[in-house]
Amino acid sequence: MNVSEALDKRMSVRAFLDKPVPRQTVEDILLAAARSPSGGNLQPWHVWVLAGEKLSGFKSIVAERLKDHPMGEGTEYNIYPPNLTDPYKTRRFTNGEDLYRTLGIPREDKQARLKQFAKNFEFFGAPIGLIFAIDRQMGLGQWADLGMYIQSIMLLAVEKGLSTCPQEAWAGWHKTITEFVDLPPHLMVFCGMALGYANTDHPVNTLRTDRAGLVEYTTILGF
């Protein structure tokens, strides 16, 4: 599989099979992803891998706390800008509507939408949950470096026949995550990621989001 194929095949999977992923496979992916670029070779990524009883225990804690905090504990950073403008606002809205449409959940069924959103906090049934953190002293450049590392993980997972779903929603549970994994105070939770084998029969995994055309975001000079 070449890079172009992996990029095209990668998608956010929101339903996984109950099929284990070997520890060695996860380690191989994380180690290979470390060849991702970072300014000054800072390598500003930190990763926690949850599987088996540890993952089950973590999800149980979150499930209990969800009863009182259905939208989480709040984030330490804005996942989206507070005053998002178009075309970004429309893209986000369309993405959400397309997702719920694949599941047959109408806009007025708020309870069903909230229930689907809560599946984030089960890692969508994946056997592996990853938590990514970054040192609080890092700036915007290093956050971009962390993003490239995460992208590398997702492409390497495709290469190995696995699927992923990056989940910034986990930033809303940074207090519980910090408590559970004993996150050092100098690190900040950025996001989570579900990793496993996709349930290709589930309708949610039929969603393929569109992409803007080249003319919408590119200016080419000198040709």
Secondary structure, 3 states (H helix, E strand, C coil): CCHHHHHHHCCECCCECCCCCCHHHHHHHHHHHCCCCCHHHCCCCEEEEEEHHHHHHHHHHHHHHHCCCCCCCCCCCCCCCCCCCCCHHHHHHHHHHHHHHHCCCCCCCHHHHHHHHHHHHHHHHCCEEEEEEEECCCCHHHHHHHHHHHHHHHHHHHHCCCEEEEEHHHHHHHHHHHHHHCCCCCEEEEEEEEEECECCCCHHHHCCCCCCCHHHCCCCCCC
